[in-house]
Amino acid sequence: MAFLAVGMTANAETIVTSDDDTKASQGVELGKGKDANDRWSAHVQLGVNVPTDTPEGVDFAPFRSWELGLTLLQYDYTPKNWNTTFSAGLGFGWRAYTLKGHDKAFVKDSNFLTGANYVDVVPGSIYGHVDDLSSNVHITSLSMPLLVNQRFSKNFAISLGAQLNCNIWGRLHTSYELGDEDVDIYTKNLRYRPFTVDVLGIVHVWELGLYCKYSPMSVFKKDKGPEFKSFAFGIYF
């Protein structure tokens, strides 16, 4: 990231050959600003969460842990004769963290959330086998991406920056089959962090982007749930 930042600075005042050139991964243009140097846009990101530094006994399934981000309104400003664009957006983010396997479930004990064997979680399971057990945490956020985009050619650019998250809603969902009965259990009032910051990087090729995001702050407050960090990657457009 430091290498890319140096390269972006060195190329910051490269002159754009034509105002009509297609910029990589513009997203959906919502309108122009006061002049040709600024505009409003919208973007979508869809990816996979890979929790890291997880505590012992809590294992997640990366390809059952998804995230979706919608930047509903983003302001993009490109100084005249620059190939560098500064952006600030506002939207929503949704993340899911799903436990690995089908024999573990989250359980909320007082104000602490932890993983446990299903026989300690599911009523009646001690008398029979539980099928298709799935347990995950969902977090919904107001998000604000702050990005610096450096365009290296007509169809290639790189963005670096941060994403600020105001986490407004969280829920635990555990589902399973017990005999012929399908059961869904929802638990609210999770003690997640109200505010987190992510590091975000995007490689734009043509109209498609590939993003990676690192979340160095744990989802849950200290001593209120399993503390872990996460890395996400996926598509951005």
C-alpha positions, 0 to 999 in steps of 0.5 A, a space after each residue: 500500500 505504501 508503494 502504491 501511495 508513492 506511485 499515486 503521488 508521483 503520477 498525481 498531475 499526469 495530464 488526461 489526454 481526453 475528457 471523453 476517455 472512459 475511466 475505469 470502474 466509474 460505477 453508475 453516474 448519477 449526475 455532473 457537478 458544477 463543472 466537468 471536474 466533479 460528479 455524483 456516482 453510485 457503487 456496489 461491492 459484493 464479497 466474501 468475509 474471511 475472519 482472522 485471529 479467531 479465538 480457540 473454539 470459534 471457527 468460521 466458514 469463509 465461503 458461507 460468510 458474505 458481505 454486500 456494500 451499497 454506496 448510494 451517493 458518492 461525490 468524485 472530484 478530479 482536479 483539472 489536468 489530474 488523473 487523481 480523483 478524490 471521493 467521499 460516499 455514503 451508503 449501507 453495508 451488510 456483513 454475515 459471519 457464519 460458523 464452520 461445520 454443522 455441529 456448532 452454534 452461537 449462544 448468547 449467555 447474558 451479555 456475552 456471545 460465544 460458540 458452543 456445541 449444538 447439544 448445549 444450544 438447541 432445545 431437544 437436540 439431546 434426544 435426536 440428531 439435528 440436521 442442517 445446523 447453521 449459525 451466523 451473525 449479521 451486522 448492518 452499517 451506515 458506511 462512508 468510503 473515503 478514497 483516492 483513485 489514481 488512474 494509470 491508463 484509460 482502463 486501469 486505476 487503483 483506489 486506496 482509502 478507508 471505510 468508516 462504519 456506523 454499525 446500527 443493527 446486529 442479529 444472531 440467526 440460528 437455524 436447524 432441522 429437528 425431525 420434520 420441523 424447521 426451526 429459526 431462532 433470532 437473537 437481538 441486542 448483541 453487544 457489537 462495536 458502534 463504530 469501526 474503520 476498515 482499510 479499503 483497496 480497489 483495482 479497477 480494470 475496465 468497468 469492473 473492480 476487484 476489492 480487498 478490505 481489512 477490518 482491524 477492529 473486532 466486531 464485538 465489544 471487549 468481553 461481549 463476544 468472540 474477538 476477531 478481525 476479518 479480511 474481505 475480497 470480491 467484486 466492485 463496480 
